[in-house]
Amino acid sequence: MDCPVCGLFLTESEYEGQKVMLCETCWGYFLEREKLDTIIDNRDYQFDQQEQKVVTKAFYKKDYKESTEIEGVRKCPECAKDMEKKPYSSKSPIKIDECIDHGIWLDSGEMKALQAFLEERKDKGVL
């Protein structure tokens, strides 16, 4: 499989006990939704409150929302169809690229940002 961002080969890697496909050039991840849900629900490693606040604040800013609108459509590494850009969940402003048949693409930093954001929301009892 090739990276939908830079076109280079994705390598199998492990992230918090889950097998994922990683681009070692742009540091994006491709994985099945079930694996992402497992990573999100894992509480073995938690971000501190400061990290959670920084991430949460950043994802509500106007420039984040605008940058996700202009980055373009990603192609599924498995089937090459356009992936749909949508929020990870109804309570998350963080958008993911998803191929309903094969998985989710997360650009560099989005995996940790999604984890930190959702941890902060869970800690506050919002989720």
Buried (B, 14 or more C-beta within 10 A) or exposed (E): BBBBBEEEEBEEBEBBEBEBBBBEBBBBBBBBBEBBBBBBEEEEEBBEEEBBEBBBEBBEEEEBEEEBEEEEEBBBBBEEEEBEBEEBBEEBBBBBBBBEEBBBBBBBEBBBBBBBBBBBBBEEEEE
